[in-house]
Amino acid sequence: RIANIMLSGAVCLSDETTYLREHFKDGEDLRLFELDKLNELPDMIKILLKDDDLRMNIARKAYNAASVEHIWDEKAKQVLELISK
């Protein structure tokens, strides 16, 4: 779902996970929030909605990041490499 959002040209907001922290940059490729700080989420959304340049830059970087590693062709290659080991 994260990659699909990024590939659609939208800004993804998600609760943070180890995987997302390792593969994407918060504030550049997507916006991450902590579940125990949900009170901060409305302000994060307001900032994104008010700042077109910020939103468009994050969406562009997200698309670029997701289109490199998170498309089905690339995932299939990764699976085939694991199987062939």
PyMOL Python script that loads the backbone (N, CA, C, O; Angstrom):
from pymol import cmd

cmd.read_pdbstr("""\
ATOM      1  N   ARG A   1       0.816  -1.190   0.000  1.00  0.00           N
ATOM      2  CA  ARG A   1       0.000   0.000   0.000  1.00  0.00           C
ATOM      3  C   ARG A   1       0.854   1.246   0.000  1.00  0.00           C
ATOM      4  O   ARG A   1       0.487   2.232  -0.640  1.00  0.00           O
ATOM      5  N   ILE A   2       1.984   1.242   0.695  1.00  0.00           N
ATOM      6  CA  ILE A   2       2.869   2.406   0.743  1.00  0.00           C
ATOM      7  C   ILE A   2       3.398   2.719  -0.654  1.00  0.00           C
ATOM      8  O   ILE A   2       3.321   3.860  -1.109  1.00  0.00           O
ATOM      9  N   ALA A   3       3.934   1.712  -1.330  1.00  0.00           N
ATOM     10  CA  ALA A   3       4.480   1.920  -2.676  1.00  0.00           C
ATOM     11  C   ALA A   3       3.387   2.371  -3.641  1.00  0.00           C
ATOM     12  O   ALA A   3       3.633   3.229  -4.488  1.00  0.00           O
ATOM     13  N   ASN A   4       2.200   1.814  -3.530  1.00  0.00           N
ATOM     14  CA  ASN A   4       1.105   2.220  -4.413  1.00  0.00           C
ATOM     15  C   ASN A   4       0.764   3.691  -4.233  1.00  0.00           C
ATOM     16  O   ASN A   4       0.505   4.392  -5.211  1.00  0.00           O
ATOM     17  N   ILE A   5       0.761   4.158  -3.009  1.00  0.00           N
ATOM     18  CA  ILE A   5       0.493   5.573  -2.745  1.00  0.00           C
ATOM     19  C   ILE A   5       1.585   6.430  -3.372  1.00  0.00           C
ATOM     20  O   ILE A   5       1.299   7.436  -4.023  1.00  0.00           O
ATOM     21  N   MET A   6       2.830   6.029  -3.174  1.00  0.00           N
ATOM     22  CA  MET A   6       3.951   6.781  -3.732  1.00  0.00           C
ATOM     23  C   MET A   6       3.917   6.788  -5.258  1.00  0.00           C
ATOM     24  O   MET A   6       4.150   7.824  -5.880  1.00  0.00           O
ATOM     25  N   LEU A   7       3.631   5.653  -5.851  1.00  0.00           N
ATOM     26  CA  LEU A   7       3.596   5.553  -7.306  1.00  0.00           C
ATOM     27  C   LEU A   7       2.402   6.283  -7.911  1.00  0.00           C
ATOM     28  O   LEU A   7       2.390   6.557  -9.111  1.00  0.00           O
ATOM     29  N   SER A   8       1.412   6.595  -7.105  1.00  0.00           N
ATOM     30  CA  SER A   8       0.252   7.339  -7.609  1.00  0.00           C
ATOM     31  C   SER A   8       0.515   8.845  -7.630  1.00  0.00           C
ATOM     32  O   SER A   8      -0.296   9.610  -8.154  1.00  0.00           O
ATOM     33  N   GLY A   9       1.643   9.273  -7.064  1.00  0.00           N
ATOM     34  CA  GLY A   9       1.975  10.689  -7.046  1.00  0.00           C
ATOM     35  C   GLY A   9       1.444  11.431  -5.835  1.00  0.00           C
ATOM     36  O   GLY A   9       1.380  12.660  -5.829  1.00  0.00           O
ATOM     37  N   ALA A  10       1.067  10.685  -4.815  1.00  0.00           N
ATOM     38  CA  ALA A  10       0.533  11.296  -3.594  1.00  0.00           C
ATOM     39  C   ALA A  10       1.582  11.237  -2.479  1.00  0.00           C
ATOM     40  O   ALA A  10       2.563  10.499  -2.565  1.00  0.00           O
ATOM     41  N   VAL A  11       1.354  12.020  -1.451  1.00  0.00           N
ATOM     42  CA  VAL A  11       2.213  11.968  -0.262  1.00  0.00           C
ATOM     43  C   VAL A  11       1.646  10.912   0.673  1.00  0.00           C
ATOM     44  O   VAL A  11       0.460  10.928   1.005  1.00  0.00           O
ATOM     45  N   CYS A  12       2.491  10.011   1.083  1.00  0.00           N
ATOM     46  CA  CYS A  12       2.077   8.947   1.991  1.00  0.00           C
ATOM     47  C   CYS A  12       2.351   9.366   3.432  1.00  0.00           C
ATOM     48  O   CYS A  12       3.451   9.808   3.764  1.00  0.00           O
ATOM     49  N   LEU A  13       1.342   9.222   4.276  1.00  0.00           N
ATOM     50  CA  LEU A  13       1.504   9.378   5.715  1.00  0.00           C
ATOM     51  C   LEU A  13       1.291   8.002   6.327  1.00  0.00           C
ATOM     52  O   LEU A  13       0.292   7.339   6.046  1.00  0.00           O
ATOM     53  N   SER A  14       2.219   7.578   7.155  1.00  0.00           N
ATOM     54  CA  SER A  14       2.103   6.250   7.751  1.00  0.00           C
ATOM     55  C   SER A  14       2.705   6.253   9.144  1.00  0.00           C
ATOM     56  O   SER A  14       3.566   7.069   9.474  1.00  0.00           O
ATOM     57  N   ASP A  15       2.225   5.318   9.952  1.00  0.00           N
ATOM     58  CA  ASP A  15       2.894   5.124  11.228  1.00  0.00           C
ATOM     59  C   ASP A  15       4.257   4.518  10.934  1.00  0.00           C
ATOM     60  O   ASP A  15       4.423   3.744   9.992  1.00  0.00           O
ATOM     61  N   GLU A  16       5.223   4.886  11.759  1.00  0.00           N
ATOM     62  CA  GLU A  16       6.584   4.467  11.458  1.00  0.00           C
ATOM     63  C   GLU A  16       6.814   2.990  11.765  1.00  0.00           C
ATOM     64  O   GLU A  16       6.297   2.443  12.739  1.00  0.00           O
ATOM     65  N   THR A  17       7.597   2.379  10.909  1.00  0.00           N
ATOM     66  CA  THR A  17       8.023   0.995  11.093  1.00  0.00           C
ATOM     67  C   THR A  17       9.515   0.932  10.815  1.00  0.00           C
ATOM     68  O   THR A  17      10.081   1.843  10.211  1.00  0.00           O
ATOM     69  N   THR A  18      10.137  -0.126  11.250  1.00  0.00           N
ATOM     70  CA  THR A  18      11.565  -0.309  10.982  1.00  0.00           C
ATOM     71  C   THR A  18      11.813  -0.352   9.480  1.00  0.00           C
ATOM     72  O   THR A  18      12.756   0.266   8.987  1.00  0.00           O
ATOM     73  N   TYR A  19      10.972  -1.077   8.755  1.00  0.00           N
ATOM     74  CA  TYR A  19      11.138  -1.191   7.305  1.00  0.00           C
ATOM     75  C   TYR A  19      11.072   0.186   6.638  1.00  0.00           C
ATOM     76  O   TYR A  19      11.922   0.510   5.809  1.00  0.00           O
ATOM     77  N   LEU A  20      10.078   0.991   6.990  1.00  0.00           N
ATOM     78  CA  LEU A  20       9.944   2.298   6.366  1.00  0.00           C
ATOM     79  C   LEU A  20      11.119   3.199   6.709  1.00  0.00           C
ATOM     80  O   LEU A  20      11.599   3.939   5.850  1.00  0.00           O
ATOM     81  N   ARG A  21      11.586   3.150   7.938  1.00  0.00           N
ATOM     82  CA  ARG A  21      12.744   3.952   8.346  1.00  0.00           C
ATOM     83  C   ARG A  21      14.004   3.533   7.581  1.00  0.00           C
ATOM     84  O   ARG A  21      14.843   4.374   7.260  1.00  0.00           O
ATOM     85  N   GLU A  22      14.137   2.236   7.290  1.00  0.00           N
ATOM     86  CA  GLU A  22      15.327   1.745   6.595  1.00  0.00           C
ATOM     87  C   GLU A  22      15.296   2.038   5.098  1.00  0.00           C
ATOM     88  O   GLU A  22      16.351   2.199   4.485  1.00  0.00           O
ATOM     89  N   HIS A  23      14.117   2.110   4.502  1.00  0.00           N
ATOM     90  CA  HIS A  23      14.017   2.220   3.046  1.00  0.00           C
ATOM     91  C   HIS A  23      13.608   3.599   2.531  1.00  0.00           C
ATOM     92  O   HIS A  23      13.764   3.883   1.343  1.00  0.00           O
ATOM     93  N   PHE A  24      13.094   4.443   3.395  1.00  0.00           N
ATOM     94  CA  PHE A  24      12.636   5.761   2.969  1.00  0.00           C
ATOM     95  C   PHE A  24      13.080   6.809   3.983  1.00  0.00           C
ATOM     96  O   PHE A  24      13.424   6.485   5.119  1.00  0.00           O
ATOM     97  N   LYS A  25      13.067   8.061   3.557  1.00  0.00           N
ATOM     98  CA  LYS A  25      13.465   9.167   4.429  1.00  0.00           C
ATOM     99  C   LYS A  25      12.225   9.976   4.810  1.00  0.00           C
ATOM    100  O   LYS A  25      11.526  10.513   3.950  1.00  0.00           O
ATOM    101  N   ASP A  26      11.971  10.051   6.106  1.00  0.00           N
ATOM    102  CA  ASP A  26      10.846  10.835   6.609  1.00  0.00           C
ATOM    103  C   ASP A  26      11.050  12.301   6.241  1.00  0.00           C
ATOM    104  O   ASP A  26      12.127  12.861   6.448  1.00  0.00           O
ATOM    105  N   GLY A  27      10.015  12.907   5.701  1.00  0.00           N
ATOM    106  CA  GLY A  27      10.091  14.303   5.298  1.00  0.00           C
ATOM    107  C   GLY A  27      10.594  14.496   3.887  1.00  0.00           C
ATOM    108  O   GLY A  27      10.492  15.592   3.337  1.00  0.00           O
ATOM    109  N   GLU A  28      11.141  13.437   3.286  1.00  0.00           N
ATOM    110  CA  GLU A  28      11.604  13.516   1.908  1.00  0.00           C
ATOM    111  C   GLU A  28      10.786  12.597   1.002  1.00  0.00           C
ATOM    112  O   GLU A  28      10.312  13.024  -0.050  1.00  0.00           O
ATOM    113  N   ASP A  29      10.620  11.340   1.407  1.00  0.00           N
ATOM    114  CA  ASP A  29       9.902  10.357   0.594  1.00  0.00           C
ATOM    115  C   ASP A  29       8.474  10.130   1.076  1.00  0.00           C
ATOM    116  O   ASP A  29       7.611   9.715   0.303  1.00  0.00           O
ATOM    117  N   LEU A  30       8.230  10.399   2.333  1.00  0.00           N
ATOM    118  CA  LEU A  30       6.930  10.215   2.957  1.00  0.00           C
ATOM    119  C   LEU A  30       6.947  10.939   4.292  1.00  0.00           C
ATOM    120  O   LEU A  30       7.970  11.508   4.675  1.00  0.00           O
ATOM    121  N   ARG A  31       5.837  10.926   4.999  1.00  0.00           N
ATOM    122  CA  ARG A  31       5.785  11.487   6.346  1.00  0.00           C
ATOM    123  C   ARG A  31       5.378  10.375   7.290  1.00  0.00           C
ATOM    124  O   ARG A  31       4.385   9.679   7.075  1.00  0.00           O
ATOM    125  N   LEU A  32       6.162  10.224   8.335  1.00  0.00           N
ATOM    126  CA  LEU A  32       5.915   9.194   9.335  1.00  0.00           C
ATOM    127  C   LEU A  32       5.445   9.838  10.630  1.00  0.00           C
ATOM    128  O   LEU A  32       5.850  10.947  10.980  1.00  0.00           O
ATOM    129  N   PHE A  33       4.584   9.116  11.331  1.00  0.00           N
ATOM    130  CA  PHE A  33       4.123   9.593  12.629  1.00  0.00           C
ATOM    131  C   PHE A  33       4.189   8.440  13.618  1.00  0.00           C
ATOM    132  O   PHE A  33       4.168   7.270  13.235  1.00  0.00           O
ATOM    133  N   GLU A  34       4.269   8.787  14.883  1.00  0.00           N
ATOM    134  CA  GLU A  34       4.303   7.789  15.953  1.00  0.00           C
ATOM    135  C   GLU A  34       2.892   7.583  16.468  1.00  0.00           C
ATOM    136  O   GLU A  34       2.150   8.540  16.691  1.00  0.00           O
ATOM    137  N   LEU A  35       2.532   6.331  16.652  1.00  0.00           N
ATOM    138  CA  LEU A  35       1.178   6.023  17.116  1.00  0.00           C
ATOM    139  C   LEU A  35       0.888   6.595  18.494  1.00  0.00           C
ATOM    140  O   LEU A  35      -0.262   6.901  18.809  1.00  0.00           O
ATOM    141  N   ASP A  36       1.914   6.742  19.313  1.00  0.00           N
ATOM    142  CA  ASP A  36       1.676   7.304  20.643  1.00  0.00           C
ATOM    143  C   ASP A  36       1.682   8.833  20.643  1.00  0.00           C
ATOM    144  O   ASP A  36       1.584   9.461  21.697  1.00  0.00           O
ATOM    145  N   LYS A  37       1.798   9.430  19.444  1.00  0.00           N
ATOM    146  CA  LYS A  37       1.751  10.892  19.309  1.00  0.00           C
ATOM    147  C   LYS A  37       0.765  11.298  18.215  1.00  0.00           C
ATOM    148  O   LYS A  37       1.041  12.196  17.419  1.00  0.00           O
ATOM    149  N   LEU A  38      -0.369  10.638  18.187  1.00  0.00           N
ATOM    150  CA  LEU A  38      -1.373  10.932  17.161  1.00  0.00           C
ATOM    151  C   LEU A  38      -1.872  12.372  17.222  1.00  0.00           C
ATOM    152  O   LEU A  38      -2.381  12.894  16.230  1.00  0.00           O
ATOM    153  N   ASN A  39      -1.730  13.005  18.360  1.00  0.00           N
ATOM    154  CA  ASN A  39      -2.151  14.397  18.486  1.00  0.00           C
ATOM    155  C   ASN A  39      -1.345  15.319  17.571  1.00  0.00           C
ATOM    156  O   ASN A  39      -1.798  16.426  17.278  1.00  0.00           O
ATOM    157  N   GLU A  40      -0.169  14.899  17.113  1.00  0.00           N
ATOM    158  CA  GLU A  40       0.665  15.690  16.208  1.00  0.00           C
ATOM    159  C   GLU A  40       0.245  15.526  14.746  1.00  0.00           C
ATOM    160  O   GLU A  40       0.629  16.336  13.902  1.00  0.00           O
ATOM    161  N   LEU A  41      -0.523  14.508  14.441  1.00  0.00           N
ATOM    162  CA  LEU A  41      -0.901  14.211  13.068  1.00  0.00           C
ATOM    163  C   LEU A  41      -1.715  15.322  12.393  1.00  0.00           C
ATOM    164  O   LEU A  41      -1.422  15.650  11.244  1.00  0.00           O
ATOM    165  N   PRO A  42      -2.706  15.907  13.038  1.00  0.00           N
ATOM    166  CA  PRO A  42      -3.458  16.983  12.369  1.00  0.00           C
ATOM    167  C   PRO A  42      -2.570  18.149  11.921  1.00  0.00           C
ATOM    168  O   PRO A  42      -2.764  18.687  10.831  1.00  0.00           O
ATOM    169  N   ASP A  43      -1.602  18.542  12.749  1.00  0.00           N
ATOM    170  CA  ASP A  43      -0.698  19.628  12.363  1.00  0.00           C
ATOM    171  C   ASP A  43       0.179  19.224  11.181  1.00  0.00           C
ATOM    172  O   ASP A  43       0.447  20.037  10.296  1.00  0.00           O
ATOM    173  N   MET A  44       0.620  17.983  11.167  1.00  0.00           N
ATOM    174  CA  MET A  44       1.419  17.483  10.057  1.00  0.00           C
ATOM    175  C   MET A  44       0.623  17.564   8.752  1.00  0.00           C
ATOM    176  O   MET A  44       1.146  17.975   7.716  1.00  0.00           O
ATOM    177  N   ILE A  45      -0.623  17.173   8.820  1.00  0.00           N
ATOM    178  CA  ILE A  45      -1.495  17.210   7.642  1.00  0.00           C
ATOM    179  C   ILE A  45      -1.746  18.648   7.209  1.00  0.00           C
ATOM    180  O   ILE A  45      -1.716  18.946   6.014  1.00  0.00           O
ATOM    181  N   LYS A  46      -1.995  19.550   8.167  1.00  0.00           N
ATOM    182  CA  LYS A  46      -2.234  20.956   7.842  1.00  0.00           C
ATOM    183  C   LYS A  46      -1.035  21.562   7.125  1.00  0.00           C
ATOM    184  O   LYS A  46      -1.197  22.299   6.153  1.00  0.00           O
ATOM    185  N   ILE A  47       0.162  21.254   7.599  1.00  0.00           N
ATOM    186  CA  ILE A  47       1.381  21.773   6.965  1.00  0.00           C
ATOM    187  C   ILE A  47       1.471  21.282   5.527  1.00  0.00           C
ATOM    188  O   ILE A  47       1.762  22.063   4.621  1.00  0.00           O
ATOM    189  N   LEU A  48       1.225  20.005   5.312  1.00  0.00           N
ATOM    190  CA  LEU A  48       1.288  19.452   3.955  1.00  0.00           C
ATOM    191  C   LEU A  48       0.240  20.075   3.039  1.00  0.00           C
ATOM    192  O   LEU A  48       0.519  20.361   1.874  1.00  0.00           O
ATOM    193  N   LEU A  49      -0.949  20.280   3.558  1.00  0.00           N
ATOM    194  CA  LEU A  49      -2.014  20.852   2.735  1.00  0.00           C
ATOM    195  C   LEU A  49      -1.775  22.325   2.402  1.00  0.00           C
ATOM    196  O   LEU A  49      -2.194  22.795   1.344  1.00  0.00           O
ATOM    197  N   LYS A  50      -1.111  23.046   3.285  1.00  0.00           N
ATOM    198  CA  LYS A  50      -0.859  24.467   3.061  1.00  0.00           C
ATOM    199  C   LYS A  50       0.348  24.723   2.163  1.00  0.00           C
ATOM    200  O   LYS A  50       0.399  25.739   1.469  1.00  0.00           O
ATOM    201  N   ASP A  51       1.309  23.821   2.170  1.00  0.00           N
ATOM    202  CA  ASP A  51       2.572  24.046   1.460  1.00  0.00           C
ATOM    203  C   ASP A  51       2.634  23.192   0.194  1.00  0.00           C
ATOM    204  O   ASP A  51       3.060  22.037   0.230  1.00  0.00           O
ATOM    205  N   ASP A  52       2.202  23.779  -0.927  1.00  0.00           N
ATOM    206  CA  ASP A  52       2.173  23.040  -2.191  1.00  0.00           C
ATOM    207  C   ASP A  52       3.563  22.558  -2.611  1.00  0.00           C
ATOM    208  O   ASP A  52       3.711  21.429  -3.079  1.00  0.00           O
ATOM    209  N   ASP A  53       4.575  23.402  -2.447  1.00  0.00           N
ATOM    210  CA  ASP A  53       5.927  23.016  -2.852  1.00  0.00           C
ATOM    211  C   ASP A  53       6.429  21.830  -2.039  1.00  0.00           C
ATOM    212  O   ASP A  53       6.989  20.886  -2.595  1.00  0.00           O
ATOM    213  N   LEU A  54       6.232  21.875  -0.736  1.00  0.00           N
ATOM    214  CA  LEU A  54       6.644  20.764   0.120  1.00  0.00           C
ATOM    215  C   LEU A  54       5.937  19.485  -0.297  1.00  0.00           C
ATOM    216  O   LEU A  54       6.567  18.440  -0.461  1.00  0.00           O
ATOM    217  N   ARG A  55       4.638  19.574  -0.463  1.00  0.00           N
ATOM    218  CA  ARG A  55       3.842  18.411  -0.837  1.00  0.00           C
ATOM    219  C   ARG A  55       4.284  17.848  -2.187  1.00  0.00           C
ATOM    220  O   ARG A  55       4.427  16.634  -2.335  1.00  0.00           O
ATOM    221  N   MET A  56       4.499  18.712  -3.162  1.00  0.00           N
ATOM    222  CA  MET A  56       4.906  18.251  -4.484  1.00  0.00           C
ATOM    223  C   MET A  56       6.318  17.662  -4.471  1.00  0.00           C
ATOM    224  O   MET A  56       6.585  16.685  -5.171  1.00  0.00           O
ATOM    225  N   ASN A  57       7.220  18.246  -3.684  1.00  0.00           N
ATOM    226  CA  ASN A  57       8.580  17.703  -3.589  1.00  0.00           C
ATOM    227  C   ASN A  57       8.582  16.319  -2.949  1.00  0.00           C
ATOM    228  O   ASN A  57       9.262  15.411  -3.427  1.00  0.00           O
ATOM    229  N   ILE A  58       7.829  16.160  -1.878  1.00  0.00           N
ATOM    230  CA  ILE A  58       7.753  14.846  -1.232  1.00  0.00           C
ATOM    231  C   ILE A  58       7.137  13.835  -2.186  1.00  0.00           C
ATOM    232  O   ILE A  58       7.630  12.712  -2.299  1.00  0.00           O
ATOM    233  N   ALA A  59       6.072  14.214  -2.870  1.00  0.00           N
ATOM    234  CA  ALA A  59       5.416  13.297  -3.814  1.00  0.00           C
ATOM    235  C   ALA A  59       6.362  12.901  -4.941  1.00  0.00           C
ATOM    236  O   ALA A  59       6.384  11.738  -5.343  1.00  0.00           O
ATOM    237  N   ARG A  60       7.141  13.845  -5.458  1.00  0.00           N
ATOM    238  CA  ARG A  60       8.084  13.554  -6.545  1.00  0.00           C
ATOM    239  C   ARG A  60       9.194  12.612  -6.078  1.00  0.00           C
ATOM    240  O   ARG A  60       9.510  11.630  -6.749  1.00  0.00           O
ATOM    241  N   LYS A  61       9.783  12.924  -4.919  1.00  0.00           N
ATOM    242  CA  LYS A  61      10.842  12.074  -4.384  1.00  0.00           C
ATOM    243  C   LYS A  61      10.309  10.686  -4.039  1.00  0.00           C
ATOM    244  O   LYS A  61      10.998   9.683  -4.224  1.00  0.00           O
ATOM    245  N   ALA A  62       9.086  10.638  -3.541  1.00  0.00           N
ATOM    246  CA  ALA A  62       8.467   9.352  -3.212  1.00  0.00           C
ATOM    247  C   ALA A  62       8.276   8.513  -4.468  1.00  0.00           C
ATOM    248  O   ALA A  62       8.563   7.315  -4.472  1.00  0.00           O
ATOM    249  N   TYR A  63       7.794   9.141  -5.526  1.00  0.00           N
ATOM    250  CA  TYR A  63       7.608   8.416  -6.782  1.00  0.00           C
ATOM    251  C   TYR A  63       8.946   7.862  -7.274  1.00  0.00           C
ATOM    252  O   TYR A  63       9.037   6.701  -7.670  1.00  0.00           O
ATOM    253  N   ASN A  64       9.976   8.699  -7.245  1.00  0.00           N
ATOM    254  CA  ASN A  64      11.295   8.258  -7.696  1.00  0.00           C
ATOM    255  C   ASN A  64      11.824   7.109  -6.841  1.00  0.00           C
ATOM    256  O   ASN A  64      12.362   6.136  -7.369  1.00  0.00           O
ATOM    257  N   ALA A  65      11.673   7.222  -5.538  1.00  0.00           N
ATOM    258  CA  ALA A  65      12.153   6.169  -4.641  1.00  0.00           C
ATOM    259  C   ALA A  65      11.389   4.864  -4.858  1.00  0.00           C
ATOM    260  O   ALA A  65      11.993   3.794  -4.926  1.00  0.00           O
ATOM    261  N   ALA A  66      10.095   4.948  -4.963  1.00  0.00           N
ATOM    262  CA  ALA A  66       9.274   3.745  -5.117  1.00  0.00           C
ATOM    263  C   ALA A  66       9.464   3.106  -6.486  1.00  0.00           C
ATOM    264  O   ALA A  66       9.406   1.883  -6.604  1.00  0.00           O
ATOM    265  N   SER A  67       9.687   3.903  -7.511  1.00  0.00           N
ATOM    266  CA  SER A  67       9.795   3.352  -8.859  1.00  0.00           C
ATOM    267  C   SER A  67      11.118   2.622  -9.081  1.00  0.00           C
ATOM    268  O   SER A  67      11.254   1.879 -10.053  1.00  0.00           O
ATOM    269  N   VAL A  68      12.082   2.820  -8.204  1.00  0.00           N
ATOM    270  CA  VAL A  68      13.366   2.124  -8.335  1.00  0.00           C
ATOM    271  C   VAL A  68      13.278   0.706  -7.780  1.00  0.00           C
ATOM    272  O   VAL A  68      13.688  -0.240  -8.452  1.00  0.00           O
ATOM    273  N   GLU A  69      12.762   0.545  -6.588  1.00  0.00           N
ATOM    274  CA  GLU A  69      12.791  -0.755  -5.919  1.00  0.00           C
ATOM    275  C   GLU A  69      11.433  -1.377  -5.664  1.00  0.00           C
ATOM    276  O   GLU A  69      11.356  -2.571  -5.372  1.00  0.00           O
ATOM    277  N   HIS A  70      10.387  -0.629  -5.762  1.00  0.00           N
ATOM    278  CA  HIS A  70       9.103  -1.121  -5.276  1.00  0.00           C
ATOM    279  C   HIS A  70       8.055  -1.290  -6.372  1.00  0.00           C
ATOM    280  O   HIS A  70       6.865  -1.061  -6.157  1.00  0.00           O
ATOM    281  N   ILE A  71       8.518  -1.692  -7.537  1.00  0.00           N
ATOM    282  CA  ILE A  71       7.592  -2.054  -8.612  1.00  0.00           C
ATOM    283  C   ILE A  71       7.627  -3.570  -8.744  1.00  0.00           C
ATOM    284  O   ILE A  71       8.587  -4.209  -8.314  1.00  0.00           O
ATOM    285  N   TRP A  72       6.605  -4.139  -9.324  1.00  0.00           N
ATOM    286  CA  TRP A  72       6.482  -5.601  -9.366  1.00  0.00           C
ATOM    287  C   TRP A  72       7.637  -6.258 -10.102  1.00  0.00           C
ATOM    288  O   TRP A  72       8.083  -7.332  -9.698  1.00  0.00           O
ATOM    289  N   ASP A  73       8.134  -5.645 -11.174  1.00  0.00           N
ATOM    290  CA  ASP A  73       9.260  -6.237 -11.900  1.00  0.00           C
ATOM    291  C   ASP A  73      10.476  -6.388 -10.991  1.00  0.00           C
ATOM    292  O   ASP A  73      11.140  -7.424 -10.990  1.00  0.00           O
ATOM    293  N   GLU A  74      10.757  -5.347 -10.223  1.00  0.00           N
ATOM    294  CA  GLU A  74      11.910  -5.374  -9.319  1.00  0.00           C
ATOM    295  C   GLU A  74      11.702  -6.387  -8.193  1.00  0.00           C
ATOM    296  O   GLU A  74      12.628  -7.112  -7.831  1.00  0.00           O
ATOM    297  N   LYS A  75      10.505  -6.437  -7.646  1.00  0.00           N
ATOM    298  CA  LYS A  75      10.222  -7.410  -6.581  1.00  0.00           C
ATOM    299  C   LYS A  75      10.369  -8.837  -7.104  1.00  0.00           C
ATOM    300  O   LYS A  75      10.891  -9.704  -6.403  1.00  0.00           O
ATOM    301  N   ALA A  76       9.917  -9.084  -8.323  1.00  0.00           N
ATOM    302  CA  ALA A  76      10.049 -10.422  -8.914  1.00  0.00           C
ATOM    303  C   ALA A  76      11.517 -10.787  -9.078  1.00  0.00           C
ATOM    304  O   ALA A  76      11.902 -11.924  -8.806  1.00  0.00           O
ATOM    305  N   LYS A  77      12.340  -9.847  -9.515  1.00  0.00           N
ATOM    306  CA  LYS A  77      13.783 -10.101  -9.646  1.00  0.00           C
ATOM    307  C   LYS A  77      14.384 -10.455  -8.288  1.00  0.00           C
ATOM    308  O   LYS A  77      15.190 -11.380  -8.183  1.00  0.00           O
ATOM    309  N   GLN A  78      13.991  -9.719  -7.250  1.00  0.00           N
ATOM    310  CA  GLN A  78      14.522  -9.972  -5.911  1.00  0.00           C
ATOM    311  C   GLN A  78      14.138 -11.364  -5.426  1.00  0.00           C
ATOM    312  O   GLN A  78      14.960 -12.057  -4.826  1.00  0.00           O
ATOM    313  N   VAL A  79      12.908 -11.779  -5.675  1.00  0.00           N
ATOM    314  CA  VAL A  79      12.451 -13.112  -5.272  1.00  0.00           C
ATOM    315  C   VAL A  79      13.224 -14.180  -6.036  1.00  0.00           C
ATOM    316  O   VAL A  79      13.657 -15.167  -5.441  1.00  0.00           O
ATOM    317  N   LEU A  80      13.404 -14.003  -7.333  1.00  0.00           N
ATOM    318  CA  LEU A  80      14.141 -14.975  -8.139  1.00  0.00           C
ATOM    319  C   LEU A  80      15.599 -15.090  -7.693  1.00  0.00           C
ATOM    320  O   LEU A  80      16.169 -16.181  -7.692  1.00  0.00           O
ATOM    321  N   GLU A  81      16.201 -13.956  -7.313  1.00  0.00           N
ATOM    322  CA  GLU A  81      17.568 -14.000  -6.787  1.00  0.00           C
ATOM    323  C   GLU A  81      17.630 -14.795  -5.496  1.00  0.00           C
ATOM    324  O   GLU A  81      18.564 -15.572  -5.296  1.00  0.00           O
ATOM    325  N   LEU A  82      16.662 -14.618  -4.622  1.00  0.00           N
ATOM    326  CA  LEU A  82      16.633 -15.380  -3.360  1.00  0.00           C
ATOM    327  C   LEU A  82      16.452 -16.871  -3.610  1.00  0.00           C
ATOM    328  O   LEU A  82      17.072 -17.699  -2.942  1.00  0.00           O
ATOM    329  N   ILE A  83      15.614 -17.205  -4.559  1.00  0.00           N
ATOM    330  CA  ILE A  83      15.364 -18.619  -4.862  1.00  0.00           C
ATOM    331  C   ILE A  83      16.593 -19.280  -5.459  1.00  0.00           C
ATOM    332  O   ILE A  83      16.866 -20.446  -5.176  1.00  0.00           O
ATOM    333  N   SER A  84      17.330 -18.559  -6.272  1.00  0.00           N
ATOM    334  CA  SER A  84      18.481 -19.146  -6.968  1.00  0.00           C
ATOM    335  C   SER A  84      19.709 -19.307  -6.075  1.00  0.00           C
ATOM    336  O   SER A  84      20.687 -19.919  -6.502  1.00  0.00           O
ATOM    337  N   LYS A  85      19.692 -18.786  -4.865  1.00  0.00           N
ATOM    338  CA  LYS A  85      20.847 -18.905  -3.964  1.00  0.00           C
ATOM    339  C   LYS A  85      20.948 -20.263  -3.353  1.00  0.00           C
ATOM    340  O   LYS A  85      21.865 -20.522  -2.573  1.00  0.00           O
TER     341      LYS A  85
END
""", "prot")
cmd.dss("prot")
cmd.show_as("cartoon", "prot")
cmd.util.cbc("prot")
cmd.orient("prot")
